[in-house]
Amino acid sequence: MATSSEHIRILFMEQLTGTLSESDSEELAHLLATNAAAREIWASLEEAAAVLDATTFAQELDPAAELARLHAIQETAVPVARVSLLHRYRWLIRVAAAVLLLLAATGLYHLLKPVRVMVPLAAEHPYTPAKPQAVQLLIAGQTALALTGDSAIQQLQSGGVQLQNSKNGLAYTGNGNDAMNTLLVPAAADYRLTLSDGTEVWLNAATRLRFPFTFSGGQREVYVEGEAYFKVAKNSDQPFVVHTPHTTVQVLGTAFNINTYSTHETTSLVEGAVIVTGADHKKVPLRPGTEAVSNGDAPLTIQGFDEGEVLSWMKGISYFHHTTLQDMQPLLQRWFDIKVVFDQPEVANTSVTGMVEKNKLPEFLQDLQTSTHLHYYFSGNQLHFSRP
């Protein structure tokens, strides 16, 4: 479907008049999430509508006729000549004025402004990001160090190991033992670690990594729960092994992503080669562009994946396609350190398409409200979703 300015205006008028179909509502959510030009046009329409005195242009435009005219333009697919900015805003004013008049007459005017569920004022609070919890390092399971926050270490000697903590994450040098340390990345955070062999590990929110300061023996072994991207240093004499709750991934030198947030653990290979062993102990080789999905005791499933989407979390972005709010609940809770509550059970089944960015929860919620007409409000650290 076309994404011209005329099409955006059609979606705008259909939403305000209550004639927007479910498929167009999903398309609108996707456009607002991924298309900057569409967001600019939409914002212009909302701004013009918000400042209008509807009665000024009460008789200048027939809304039904204008909507039909716009549909006719779209169907003919004839390129529309670019008009001046002033002319465009005059058009916006006339359309929005007529729509406002129509809404006022039908009692739907309040669709033009954000609507919250009516709850006791004492229970409702604006969104306030939680104070970030510190990334913690437990050395040999005993000594706890804060790697972020006001008390974060910059340099520290631990036995024969020199720890160096900076904006690029944690790195260390020297000779240590092979006791397991634990790196804990809390909700709403992420972190980067460089291991003793030069392997780089990016850790997503709510992730735990166990690793030694020194790799001894015939293998380099680490354990991960959550999500992590590995760029493994090559060493054919000492294979690198990643253990998850349900799988084992063996590599020599490669780049791959592991996601164990749900029971469907996923290993996505970006480059190189890995061998994934599932709960049935069957070894499955992967080639770049494919991923192995583990579901408990069932055999591994091999499928292709979109690298841009799988690795988007490293840029603070998560994409979703026809995803229910129920399925998005864990992500929202991890990324924003909140608890998501559905005031009515059916709200959890609302399907959405678009993207969410870290540190931009209010923008996501406004887009969600626009595309689905869901209401939302905060009560302490709880984010509530509700139908009007």
C-alpha positions as CSV (number, residue, x, y, z in Angstrom):
1,M,0.0,0.0,0.0
2,A,1.2,3.5,-0.8
3,T,2.8,5.5,2.0
4,S,2.4,9.0,0.4
5,S,1.3,12.1,2.3
6,E,-2.2,11.7,0.9
7,H,-2.4,8.1,2.3
8,I,-1.3,9.3,5.7
9,R,-4.0,11.9,5.7
10,I,-6.6,9.3,4.8
11,L,-5.5,7.1,7.8
12,F,-5.6,10.2,10.0
13,M,-9.2,11.1,9.0
14,E,-10.4,7.5,9.2
15,Q,-9.0,7.1,12.7
16,L,-10.6,10.3,13.9
17,T,-13.9,9.3,12.4
18,G,-13.8,5.7,13.7
19,T,-13.6,4.1,10.3
20,L,-10.0,2.8,10.4
21,S,-9.9,-1.0,9.7
22,E,-7.8,-3.4,11.8
23,S,-5.3,-4.0,8.9
24,D,-4.9,-0.3,8.4
25,S,-4.5,0.2,12.1
26,E,-1.6,-2.3,12.1
27,E,-0.1,-0.6,9.0
28,L,-0.4,2.8,10.7
29,A,1.5,1.5,13.8
30,H,4.3,0.2,11.6
31,L,4.5,3.4,9.6
32,L,4.7,5.6,12.7
33,A,7.4,3.3,14.2
34,T,9.6,3.0,11.1
35,N,8.9,5.9,8.8
36,A,10.2,9.3,9.8
37,A,8.4,11.1,7.0
38,A,5.1,9.5,8.1
39,R,5.6,10.6,11.7
40,E,6.3,14.2,10.5
41,I,3.1,14.3,8.5
42,W,1.1,12.7,11.3
43,A,2.5,15.2,13.9
44,S,1.6,18.1,11.6
45,L,-2.0,16.8,11.3
46,E,-2.3,16.4,15.1
47,E,-0.8,19.9,15.7
48,A,-3.1,21.5,13.2
49,A,-6.1,19.8,14.7
50,A,-5.2,20.7,18.2
51,V,-5.0,24.4,17.7
52,L,-8.1,24.9,15.5
53,D,-11.2,26.7,16.3
54,A,-13.6,24.3,14.5
55,T,-16.4,26.8,13.9
56,T,-14.1,29.1,11.9
57,F,-14.1,26.7,9.0
58,A,-17.4,25.0,9.7
59,Q,-18.8,25.2,6.2
60,E,-15.6,25.1,4.1
61,L,-15.3,21.3,3.8
62,D,-17.5,18.3,3.7
63,P,-15.6,15.6,5.5
64,A,-17.2,12.7,3.7
65,A,-16.6,14.3,0.3
66,E,-13.0,15.1,1.2
67,L,-12.3,11.5,2.3
68,A,-13.8,10.3,-1.0
69,R,-11.6,12.8,-2.9
70,L,-8.5,11.5,-1.1
71,H,-9.3,7.9,-1.9
72,A,-9.9,8.8,-5.5
73,I,-6.4,10.4,-5.6
74,Q,-4.9,7.3,-4.1
75,E,-6.6,4.9,-6.5
76,T,-5.6,6.8,-9.7
77,A,-2.0,6.6,-8.5
78,V,-1.3,9.8,-10.4
79,P,1.8,11.6,-9.0
80,V,0.7,14.6,-6.9
81,A,2.7,17.8,-7.5
82,R,4.5,19.2,-4.5
83,V,2.7,22.1,-3.0
84,S,4.1,25.0,-0.9
85,L,4.3,24.5,2.8
86,L,1.7,27.2,3.4
87,H,-0.7,25.6,1.0
88,R,-0.2,22.2,2.8
89,Y,-0.9,23.7,6.2
90,R,-4.0,25.5,4.8
91,W,-5.2,22.1,3.7
92,L,-4.4,20.6,7.1
93,I,-6.4,23.3,8.8
94,R,-9.4,22.9,6.6
95,V,-9.4,19.1,7.0
96,A,-8.8,19.1,10.7
97,A,-11.4,21.8,11.2
98,A,-14.1,19.8,9.5
99,V,-13.1,16.6,11.3
100,L,-13.2,18.4,14.6
101,L,-16.6,19.7,13.9
102,L,-17.8,16.2,13.0
103,L,-16.3,14.8,16.1
104,A,-17.8,17.5,18.3
105,A,-21.2,16.7,16.8
106,T,-20.9,13.0,17.4
107,G,-19.3,13.1,20.9
108,L,-16.0,11.7,19.7
109,Y,-13.9,14.9,20.2
110,H,-11.9,13.4,23.0
111,L,-10.2,11.0,20.5
112,L,-8.1,14.0,19.5
113,K,-6.2,14.1,22.8
114,P,-4.5,11.5,25.0
115,V,-6.9,9.7,27.2
116,R,-6.1,7.9,30.4
117,V,-8.1,5.4,32.3
118,M,-10.0,7.1,35.1
119,V,-8.3,5.9,38.3
120,P,-8.0,7.5,41.7
121,L,-5.5,10.4,41.5
122,A,-3.5,9.0,44.4
123,A,-2.8,5.8,42.5
124,E,-1.8,7.4,39.2
125,H,1.7,8.8,38.6
126,P,3.6,9.9,35.4
127,Y,6.3,7.6,34.2
128,T,9.5,8.1,36.0
129,P,12.4,5.9,34.9
130,A,13.7,3.7,37.7
131,K,17.1,4.4,39.1
132,P,19.4,2.0,37.2
133,Q,20.7,-0.9,39.3
134,A,24.4,-1.5,39.1
135,V,26.0,-4.1,36.9
136,Q,27.6,-6.5,39.5
137,L,30.7,-8.7,39.3
138,L,31.0,-11.6,41.8
139,I,34.6,-12.7,41.9
140,A,34.7,-16.4,42.6
141,G,31.1,-16.1,43.8
142,Q,32.2,-14.1,46.8
143,T,33.6,-10.5,46.4
144,A,30.9,-8.3,44.8
145,L,32.0,-5.2,42.8
146,A,29.8,-2.5,41.2
147,L,30.8,-1.9,37.6
148,T,28.3,0.9,37.0
149,G,26.8,3.6,39.1
150,D,28.4,6.1,41.5
151,S,30.5,3.4,43.3
152,A,31.8,1.8,40.1
153,I,35.4,0.6,40.1
154,Q,37.8,1.9,37.5
155,Q,40.8,-0.2,38.2
156,L,41.2,-3.0,40.8
157,Q,43.8,-5.7,41.5
158,S,42.3,-9.1,42.3
159,G,45.0,-11.6,43.0
160,G,47.1,-11.7,39.8
161,V,44.4,-10.0,37.7
162,Q,44.2,-6.3,36.9
163,L,40.6,-5.2,36.3
164,Q,39.9,-2.2,34.0
165,N,36.4,-0.8,34.0
166,S,35.5,2.0,31.5
167,K,32.7,3.2,29.3
168,N,33.6,0.4,26.9
169,G,32.9,-2.2,29.6
170,L,35.2,-4.5,31.6
171,A,38.5,-5.9,30.5
172,Y,41.3,-7.5,32.5
173,T,44.9,-8.6,32.2
174,G,47.2,-10.9,34.2
175,N,47.1,-14.4,35.4
176,G,44.2,-15.6,37.5
177,N,42.7,-18.9,38.5
178,D,40.0,-20.8,36.7
179,A,37.4,-20.3,39.4
180,M,34.0,-19.1,38.0
181,N,33.1,-15.4,38.3
182,T,29.5,-14.2,37.7
183,L,28.6,-11.0,35.8
184,L,25.1,-9.8,36.6
185,V,23.4,-7.3,34.2
186,P,20.1,-6.0,35.7
187,A,16.9,-5.0,34.0
188,A,17.1,-1.8,32.0
189,A,20.9,-2.2,31.5
190,D,23.4,-3.7,29.1
191,Y,27.1,-4.3,29.3
192,R,30.2,-5.4,27.5
193,L,33.0,-7.8,28.6
194,T,36.3,-8.7,27.0
195,L,37.6,-12.1,28.2
196,S,41.2,-13.1,28.7
197,D,41.5,-14.6,25.2
198,G,40.2,-11.5,23.5
199,T,36.7,-12.8,23.0
200,E,34.1,-9.9,23.2
201,V,30.7,-10.5,24.8
202,W,27.8,-8.0,24.7
203,L,25.2,-8.7,27.4
204,N,21.5,-7.6,27.2
205,A,19.3,-6.7,30.1
206,A,18.6,-9.3,32.8
207,T,21.5,-11.5,31.8
208,R,23.9,-13.6,33.8
209,L,27.3,-14.7,32.5
210,R,29.7,-17.1,34.4
211,F,33.3,-17.1,33.2
212,P,36.9,-17.6,34.6
213,F,39.6,-15.1,34.6
214,T,41.9,-17.7,33.0
215,F,40.9,-20.5,30.6
216,S,42.7,-23.7,31.5
217,G,42.3,-27.2,30.1
218,G,41.3,-28.2,26.6
219,Q,38.3,-25.8,26.3
220,R,37.3,-22.2,27.0
221,E,33.9,-22.6,28.8
222,V,31.4,-20.0,29.8
223,Y,27.7,-20.2,31.0
224,V,25.0,-17.7,30.0
225,E,21.4,-17.1,30.9
226,G,19.6,-14.2,29.2
227,E,20.9,-12.8,25.9
228,A,24.4,-12.3,24.7
229,Y,26.3,-11.7,21.5
230,F,29.7,-13.4,21.2
231,K,32.6,-12.5,19.0
232,V,35.0,-15.3,19.7
233,A,38.7,-15.1,19.3
234,K,40.1,-17.9,17.2
235,N,42.1,-20.7,18.9
236,S,41.9,-24.1,17.2
237,D,43.8,-25.7,20.1
238,Q,41.2,-24.6,22.6
239,P,37.6,-24.6,21.4
240,F,35.2,-22.1,22.9
241,V,32.0,-23.6,24.5
242,V,28.9,-21.7,25.7
243,H,26.6,-23.5,28.0
244,T,22.9,-22.5,28.3
245,P,20.1,-24.0,30.4
246,H,19.2,-26.4,27.5
247,T,21.9,-26.3,24.9
248,T,25.7,-26.3,24.4
249,V,27.4,-24.3,21.6
250,Q,30.9,-25.2,20.5
251,V,33.0,-22.9,18.3
252,L,36.5,-22.2,17.2
253,G,36.2,-18.6,16.2
254,T,33.0,-17.0,15.1
255,A,30.2,-14.4,15.9
256,F,26.8,-15.5,17.1
257,N,23.9,-14.5,19.3
258,I,22.3,-16.6,22.1
259,N,18.9,-15.8,23.5
260,T,17.7,-17.9,26.5
261,Y,15.0,-15.5,27.8
262,S,12.2,-18.0,27.1
263,T,12.0,-21.8,26.9
264,H,12.6,-21.4,23.2
265,E,16.4,-20.9,23.4
266,T,17.9,-19.6,20.1
267,T,21.4,-19.6,18.8
268,S,21.8,-17.4,15.7
269,L,25.0,-17.7,13.7
270,V,26.3,-14.5,12.1
271,E,29.6,-15.7,10.7
272,G,31.9,-18.7,11.0
273,A,30.6,-22.1,12.2
274,V,29.2,-23.6,15.4
275,I,27.9,-26.9,16.5
276,V,24.8,-26.8,18.7
277,T,23.9,-29.7,21.0
278,G,20.3,-29.9,22.2
279,A,18.7,-31.7,25.1
280,D,18.5,-34.9,23.0
281,H,22.4,-34.7,22.8
282,K,22.2,-34.6,19.0
283,K,24.9,-32.3,17.5
284,V,23.7,-29.9,14.8
285,P,26.1,-27.7,12.7
286,L,24.9,-24.2,11.7
287,R,25.9,-22.1,8.7
288,P,25.8,-18.3,8.7
289,G,22.3,-16.9,8.5
290,T,20.6,-19.8,10.3
291,E,19.7,-20.4,13.9
292,A,19.0,-23.3,16.1
293,V,15.8,-23.2,18.3
294,S,15.6,-25.4,21.3
295,N,12.3,-26.1,23.0
296,G,12.9,-28.1,26.1
297,D,13.4,-31.8,25.4
298,A,12.3,-31.6,21.8
299,P,14.9,-31.9,18.9
300,L,16.5,-28.6,17.7
301,T,14.7,-26.7,14.9
302,I,16.9,-25.0,12.3
303,Q,15.6,-21.9,10.5
304,G,16.8,-18.7,8.8
305,F,16.8,-15.3,10.7
306,D,17.0,-11.6,10.0
307,E,20.4,-10.4,11.3
308,G,19.2,-6.8,11.6
309,E,16.3,-7.7,13.8
310,V,18.0,-10.3,15.9
311,L,21.0,-8.0,16.7
312,S,18.9,-4.8,16.9
313,W,19.0,-5.1,20.7
314,M,22.7,-4.1,20.6
315,K,21.5,-0.7,19.2
316,G,18.8,-0.4,21.8
317,I,15.9,-1.4,19.4
318,S,13.5,-4.2,19.3
319,Y,11.2,-4.9,16.4
320,F,7.9,-6.8,16.6
321,H,5.5,-8.0,13.9
322,H,1.9,-8.9,14.8
323,T,3.0,-9.6,18.3
324,T,0.6,-9.7,21.3
325,L,1.2,-7.4,24.3
326,Q,1.3,-10.6,26.3
327,D,4.4,-11.7,24.3
328,M,5.9,-8.2,24.6
329,Q,5.4,-8.1,28.4
330,P,8.8,-9.7,29.3
331,L,10.7,-7.4,27.0
332,L,9.1,-4.3,28.4
333,Q,9.8,-5.4,31.9
334,R,13.4,-6.2,31.2
335,W,14.2,-3.1,29.3
336,F,12.4,-0.6,31.5
337,D,12.5,-2.3,34.9
338,I,8.7,-2.1,35.3
339,K,5.8,-4.5,35.9
340,V,3.2,-4.7,33.1
341,V,-0.4,-5.2,34.2
342,F,-3.4,-5.9,31.9
343,D,-6.6,-4.5,33.6
344,Q,-8.8,-6.7,31.4
345,P,-7.5,-10.1,30.3
346,E,-8.4,-9.5,26.6
347,V,-6.1,-6.6,26.4
348,A,-3.1,-9.0,26.6
349,N,-4.2,-10.4,23.2
350,T,-3.9,-7.0,21.4
351,S,-1.7,-7.4,18.3
352,V,0.9,-4.7,17.5
353,T,3.5,-4.1,14.9
354,G,6.4,-1.7,15.1
355,M,9.4,-1.1,17.3
356,V,10.4,0.0,20.8
357,E,13.6,1.8,21.8
358,K,15.4,1.7,25.1
359,N,15.0,4.9,27.1
360,K,12.0,5.8,25.0
361,L,9.1,4.2,26.7
362,P,6.8,7.3,26.6
363,E,7.2,7.6,22.8
364,F,6.3,3.9,22.4
365,L,3.2,4.2,24.6
366,Q,2.0,7.3,22.7
367,D,2.4,5.4,19.4
368,L,0.6,2.4,20.9
369,Q,-2.3,4.5,22.1
370,T,-2.6,6.1,18.7
371,S,-2.6,2.9,16.7
372,T,-4.7,0.6,19.1
373,H,-6.8,3.1,21.2
374,L,-5.6,1.4,24.3
375,H,-5.4,3.4,27.4
376,Y,-2.4,3.3,29.7
377,Y,-1.4,4.7,33.1
378,F,1.3,4.2,35.7
379,S,0.7,3.3,39.4
380,G,4.1,3.3,41.1
381,N,6.3,1.0,39.1
382,Q,3.4,-0.7,37.4
383,L,2.4,0.1,33.8
384,H,-1.4,-0.6,33.3
385,F,-3.0,-1.3,29.9
386,S,-6.8,-1.0,29.6
387,R,-9.7,-0.7,27.1
388,P,-11.9,2.4,27.5
